[in-house]
Amino acid sequence: MSTTADARSRVLERLDELNITYQLYEHPAVFTAEEAAAHWSGIAGAPVKNLFLRNKKGDRHYLVILGTEKQADLRHLVGLIGDDRLSFGSPDRLMRLLGVTPGSVSPFGLINDTDRAVTVVVDSDLRSVERLIFHPNDNTASLTIAAGDFSRFLDQQGNRVRWMRL
C-alpha cells in the first residue's frame, strides 16, 4: 500500500471510530483549491482551503481553514490571532507536525499532531454550511462531512480551536 493510501486509510479509520459519516470522491492529484474546484463542482458541500502557517519565531503553528471564495490576508490574520508575523510553514515542518505534504493539507492531519502543537483557526462562516469538502490527507481524493461532524472531529482531536470571522 502506498503512503497516500495509508494516509487516507488512517483518516477514514478515525472517522469510522467517531461514527462520522462521509462520502469519498476520487480524482486526479490536485495541489491547490483552484485545481480541485474542477473536481468539486458536482459535490454537495462547501469547498475550503487549508493554510499551514507559522509565526516569525517558528514556535507556534496554525492551520487556518476558510472557504475558497475568501482571501487569506496574513497581515490581517496576525491581528486576529494576536501573534507576530505569519508565513507559510515549510514542507518539512508540515510533514513533521501534520504528517502531510503540500497539496494534501487538511484538518485530518491533526490525527498526526500527537503533541497538539497546531492551533486550528476556522472561519466562523463555515458553521452555517451543511457539508464541507476536505482532502483525506491525500490530494487524489476529497470527502464531505457534515459541518456538525467536523466540529465534533475537531473537539475529539484536542488541539486548540478558534472559530473567528475571517
N, C-alpha and C positions, 0 to 999 in steps of 0.2 A: 504494500500500500504506500502511496506517495505521501510526502509531507503535507501537501494541501488537503489530501483526503483525510489524513489523520487529524488535521486542524478542524476540518468540517465535522468529522465524526465526534470529536470532543464537545463541540458546541451542541450538536444535536442530542448527544447523551445528556448534557447538562439541562437542556430544555425539557427533555423527557423526564429527568429526575424531578424537575419543578412542576411537572404536569402543565407545561406551556405548549399550547397548540401552535403549529407553524405550517406554512406552505413553502416548499422549496422549489426554486426555479433554476435550472441550469442555463448557462450562456457562455460565450467565449470570454476569455480573460479581459477585464477592464481595469483601468488604473486611475480613472477619475470619475466623479459623479456625472460629468458631461458625457463620457463614453458609455457609462452604464444607462443613461437616460433612454437610449435606443432600445435597450432590452427591458426596461421597466415600464414602457408605455402601456402595455396590456395588463399590468399587475395592479390590483386594487390595493393601494397603500400610499402613504406619503414618503417620497424619496428623501433621504437625508445624506448629508456629508459629515464625515467624522475627521476631525483635525487633531493630531497628536502634537501638543505644544510643550515647551519647557520655559522656565523663567531664565533670566540672564545668567544666574549662577549655576543653573542646571541641577538644582537641588529640589525643585518642585516641578511636577509634571501634570498635564491636564489633557483630558480627552473632551473636546468640545463637539457637541452634536447639535446640528441645526438643519433646517430644511434647505434643500438645494436651491430654492429661489432666493435665499438670503446670502449676502456677502459677509464674510467674517473680517471685520476691521480689527486687527490685532492691537492697535493703539487704544481703541475704544474698549476692547476686552480687558486690557490691563486695568483700566479704571473700574470696570465692573467687578473683576475678580479681586482687585486690591493687591496685585503683585507688581514686580518690576517688569521690565521689558520682556515680551514674549516672542519666541521664534519657534519654528518647526523643529521637532526632535529628529535626530539623525536616524537612519535606518538601523544602526547598531543599537541605539537606545530604545527604539521602537521594538526591536526583537527581544531585547533583554527584559523590558517591562511588560509588554503585552503579548509577546510571542508571535507577532505577525510582521509581514513585510509591507512596504509601501504599496498602496493599491488594495490592500486587504484589511485596512484599519476598520474596526467596528467595536461597539461596546462589548461584544462577546470575547474580545481579547482580555477583558478583565478576569476571565477564568484563569488566566496565566499570571495574574498580578497577585501572587500569594502574600506579598508584603503590604498590599493595599496602598501602594505608593502613588497611584494616579488618582487625581481628583477629577470627577466627571462633572462637566458643566453642560446642562441641557437647556435648549431654548424652550421656555415655558409654553410657547405657541404649540409645541408638539403634544401637549396634554390634551388638546381639543380634537386631534385626529383619531380616526377609528383604528387604523392599522399603520404600521411603519415598515419600511423596507431596509434591510441591512444585509451585508455580506456575512456569511458564517465563518469568518476568519479565512476566507478563501475567495479570491476575486473571480472565480469561474462559476459562482452561484450567488443567488440572492434568496433571502427568505423574508416572509412577512410574519409579523406577530401583532397581536392587539396591543394598543398603547398601554392599557392597564397591565398586561403581562410584561411589557417592557419595564414598567415601574417596579413590578414585583421582582423581576430578574435583577435590576439594579439594587434593590433592597437586600436581596439574598447574597449578593457578592460582597457587601461590607465596605466598599470604597465610599469615600465621602462624595455625596452627590449634591449639586447645587442647581436648582431649577431657576432660571432667570430669563428675562426677556432680552433676546439678542438682536 
